[in-house]
Amino acid sequence: MTNHHHHAGSSTGDKRSASYAEAYAAAEPDVALLDLTPEVCPHDVCRAVIGNALVYRDRSHLTATFARTLSPWLELELLELIGPPPVSSAIAL
């Protein structure tokens, strides 16, 4: 397995998807984009394996295993965007 230097939107499909997502987010005030690049391609190097998890299923999809490793990072990013969940005054029985 080899390492590849990351070039954002390197294929035509990636560029189209990125352009569509950016245009949609710009038009919708309640939409924010999260850039996964720092987690998927740290230091601009896209590795086949990160932390014992295979990263890519194919040229443009992450494996489910690697996607699950992003959960803590995604949680922090989402909390930064929307804030912590409201505290409930209900007592669970």
Secondary structure, DSSP 8 states (H G I E B T S, - for coil): ---EE--TT-SHHHHHHHHHHHHHHHH-TT------HHHHSGGGEE-SEETTEE-EEETTEE-HHHHHHTHHHHHHHHHHHH-S---------
